[in-house]
Amino acid sequence: MTNSWLFVMLAVAATKEMEHCEDSSSSTFFLQTQQMLRQRTSTECGYLVNGSLGDALTFNNNNCKYHIHGNDCHRPIPDVMAEHPGVDGFCYFNAVAMYIYYSPPSSDPDQYVKSAWSGVTGLRLTGAYHGLNSGPSVVYHFEGKEIHDHIDVEHYIYDDIYGYSLGVLQGQGRTLEQLRNPAVWEELTRENCKEIQDTYQFTKDELVLEDILDMNMPILAMSHCAGGLILELGARQVLMELALARPWHWHLRCTALPFPMSSVSYVTEKAEYVSPSDCKAITPKEFARHHYMKCLLSIRHAAHDTAYLFARACLRHENGTASIGHFSQCPFDLEAAAGHF
């Protein structure tokens, strides 16, 4: 468990500028929480007050106390959005977490393919990706099933099972033709969002924005648990992501922090993570609630979420073994398609 001085060190470390990283390969970071080089796109969108970088105590996953609409974080999302009809929730709560940033609508029919590739390339900027199946192998135990995978980048631990759980990987029913038709993809997203609520019947108390934001890092820890993995993800990647999300803080990318995520009590306590053999594995309901938050805020941004998950990975079955493949292992190879953008 961590002490308060560690958080003080985190804040101090975030002010140190370095021209070069001595070990850029160690600056891995998780996705589902990335938005690449995107500044605030509209002065009408929400923002963090007084130039704040966000809440370091939550690894910038919950910036509510620094947000212009922070008071609404403590309320159920449906109630907040009902008071702002026609407003995109990603705009209203822009920057409330490092992965909630508003992007304006596009008329490009390939917008979801391109945004998926943008997500992939953003996560590779750390230099942590060394090629297909270059990372360690892992077997996830999820809902009574074994799913084989390779962790080529740290964020695969979260994203692969997240996509599988939502049923949006290639090989789980969706098609490339649907992805390349934004109206169809958004309608599929809307239907999936409805199915989630029909299945889990989330109450308003379960849909308070702040509570869901607070679970993002614990979800990552619980995903580690599902794979029997040691929770050793460091905090440096969090600052790397902060630098990517806000390019005017690019100097933060090389800041080394003195403690791993496993020492942060708010993460380990919510995830009930003690060790790889003494922890709480991720559940479909927790993944569903995380995605449903995006559904309530913005169907279009929820569609970007599923597009990323679909385009980069697929569910495969070989000799009775289920596995998750990526890029050239899938019917649609996003990496190859990117050369034609």
SVG drawing of the C-alpha trace seen along z (x, -y; Angstrom):
<svg xmlns="http://www.w3.org/2000/svg" viewBox="-34 -29 54 59">
<polyline fill="none" stroke="black" stroke-width="0.4" points="0.0,0.0 1.2,-3.5 1.7,-6.5 0.8,-10.1 4.4,-11.0 4.3,-8.9 1.6,-11.1 3.7,-14.2 6.6,-12.6 4.2,-12.0 3.3,-15.7 6.9,-16.8 8.1,-14.3 5.5,-15.7 7.4,-19.0 10.7,-17.6 11.6,-18.1 14.1,-15.8 15.3,-16.1 15.7,-12.4 14.4,-9.1 17.2,-6.8 14.9,-3.8 11.9,-4.6 11.0,-0.9 10.0,-0.9 7.5,-3.7 4.6,-1.4 1.1,-2.4 -2.4,-1.0 -4.9,-1.9 -8.4,-2.2 -7.2,-5.4 -5.6,-7.2 -6.4,-10.1 -3.6,-11.1 -2.2,-14.6 -5.6,-16.1 -6.1,-19.6 -9.5,-20.8 -11.4,-21.1 -14.0,-23.7 -14.1,-26.4 -17.7,-25.3 -16.5,-21.9 -15.7,-21.1 -12.1,-21.7 -9.9,-21.5 -9.7,-24.7 -6.7,-26.9 -4.5,-25.0 -4.7,-21.8 -3.0,-18.7 -5.7,-16.6 -5.6,-14.4 -2.3,-12.6 -3.8,-10.5 -6.0,-8.7 -3.4,-8.6 -5.5,-11.2 -8.4,-8.7 -10.6,-10.9 -10.1,-14.7 -13.5,-15.6 -12.3,-17.9 -10.4,-20.0 -13.2,-20.0 -15.5,-22.9 -18.4,-20.5 -17.0,-18.5 -20.1,-18.8 -22.0,-16.8 -19.5,-13.9 -21.2,-13.0 -24.5,-12.5 -25.9,-9.7 -25.0,-10.3 -28.6,-9.9 -29.7,-12.7 -26.9,-15.0 -27.4,-14.3 -31.2,-14.8 -30.5,-18.4 -28.4,-19.0 -30.4,-17.6 -28.4,-17.5 -25.1,-18.0 -22.3,-15.4 -21.3,-14.1 -17.7,-13.8 -17.8,-17.5 -19.5,-18.3 -17.1,-16.2 -14.1,-16.8 -10.8,-16.0 -12.6,-14.6 -10.4,-11.6 -7.3,-11.1 -9.4,-9.0 -12.4,-11.3 -11.7,-13.9 -14.1,-15.3 -13.6,-14.9 -16.0,-16.6 -18.2,-14.7 -16.7,-13.7 -18.1,-13.0 -15.3,-10.6 -16.8,-7.1 -13.6,-5.6 -13.6,-7.7 -13.9,-4.7 -11.1,-2.8 -8.8,-5.8 -9.6,-6.5 -8.8,-2.9 -5.4,-3.2 -4.8,-6.5 -5.4,-4.7 -2.9,-1.9 -0.2,-4.3 -0.6,-6.5 0.0,-3.5 3.1,-2.6 4.8,-5.9 6.5,-4.8 8.7,-2.4 7.3,0.6 5.9,2.4 8.4,4.8 6.1,6.7 3.4,9.3 3.6,11.9 6.8,10.3 5.4,10.1 5.0,12.8 2.2,15.4 -0.7,15.5 -3.8,17.5 -6.8,15.6 -9.4,17.4 -12.6,15.5 -16.1,16.7 -15.0,20.4 -13.1,20.2 -9.4,20.2 -8.3,17.5 -4.8,17.5 -3.0,14.3 0.3,12.4 1.0,9.2 2.8,7.3 2.0,4.0 0.9,3.6 -2.5,2.2 -3.4,5.6 -4.1,6.9 -7.1,4.6 -8.2,4.1 -8.2,7.7 -10.5,9.1 -12.5,5.9 -13.2,6.3 -13.9,10.0 -16.3,9.4 -18.3,6.8 -18.4,9.2 -17.0,6.7 -13.8,8.4 -13.5,9.7 -14.9,13.2 -17.7,12.3 -20.3,11.2 -19.4,7.8 -18.0,7.1 -15.6,4.7 -18.5,3.5 -20.3,2.4 -17.2,0.6 -16.9,-1.3 -20.5,-2.6 -20.6,-5.1 -24.4,-5.1 -24.5,-1.4 -21.7,-1.2 -23.3,-3.8 -26.6,-1.9 -24.9,1.3 -23.3,-0.6 -26.7,-1.9 -28.2,1.6 -25.2,3.0 -25.7,0.3 -29.3,1.2 -28.4,4.9 -26.0,4.0 -28.6,2.2 -31.2,4.9 -28.8,7.5 -27.5,5.7 -30.2,3.3 -27.8,0.8 -29.4,-1.4 -28.8,-5.2 -26.6,-4.6 -24.4,-2.4 -24.1,-5.1 -22.5,-7.9 -19.7,-9.1 -17.1,-9.5 -17.5,-6.0 -17.0,-4.5 -14.0,-6.7 -12.5,-5.4 -12.7,-1.8 -10.6,-2.2 -7.3,-1.4 -8.8,1.4 -10.2,2.9 -6.7,3.1 -5.6,4.8 -8.5,7.3 -7.5,8.0 -4.0,8.8 -5.7,11.2 -7.6,13.0 -4.3,13.8 -2.5,14.7 -0.1,11.7 1.9,9.8 0.7,6.2 3.9,4.3 2.7,1.6 4.6,-1.5 3.4,-5.0 5.7,-6.4 3.4,-5.4 0.6,-7.4 2.6,-10.5 3.5,-9.4 -0.2,-9.2 -0.8,-12.6 1.9,-14.0 0.3,-12.4 -3.1,-13.7 -1.8,-17.2 1.2,-17.9 2.1,-21.1 3.1,-18.8 5.2,-16.6 8.2,-17.0 6.4,-14.8 7.0,-11.7 10.4,-10.9 9.6,-11.5 10.4,-8.4 8.2,-7.7 9.4,-5.8 6.6,-3.3 4.5,-0.7 0.8,-0.7 0.6,2.3 1.6,0.0 -1.3,-2.4 -4.0,-1.4 -6.9,-2.9 -6.2,-0.5 -5.4,2.6 -8.2,2.2 -10.9,1.7 -9.5,4.5 -9.0,6.7 -5.6,7.5 -3.0,8.9 -1.1,11.2 -1.7,13.1 -3.2,16.0 -5.1,13.8 -7.1,11.3 -10.5,10.6 -10.7,11.4 -12.4,9.0 -16.1,9.6 -18.2,8.9 -20.4,6.6 -17.6,4.3 -16.4,4.1 -20.0,3.5 -20.5,0.7 -17.3,-1.0 -18.5,-0.9 -22.1,-1.9 -20.7,-5.0 -19.5,-6.0 -22.9,-5.0 -24.6,-7.4 -22.2,-10.2 -22.0,-9.8 -23.1,-7.0 -20.6,-8.3 -17.6,-8.1 -18.8,-4.7 -18.7,-3.7 -15.1,-4.9 -14.4,-2.6 -15.8,0.5 -14.2,-0.4 -10.8,-0.4 -11.4,2.9 -12.8,4.5 -10.2,3.3 -7.1,4.3 -8.0,7.8 -9.9,11.0 -11.2,14.1 -9.7,17.3 -10.4,21.0 -7.7,23.5 -7.8,27.1 -10.3,26.4 -8.3,23.5 -9.6,20.0 -7.1,17.2 -7.0,13.5 -5.0,12.5 -4.0,9.1 -3.5,7.3 -2.2,9.8 -3.6,12.7 -7.1,11.3 -9.4,11.2 -9.1,7.4 -5.5,6.3 -5.7,2.7 -1.9,2.3 -1.9,3.2 -5.0,1.0 -3.3,-2.0 -0.9,-2.2 -3.8,-3.2 -5.2,-6.0"/>
</svg>
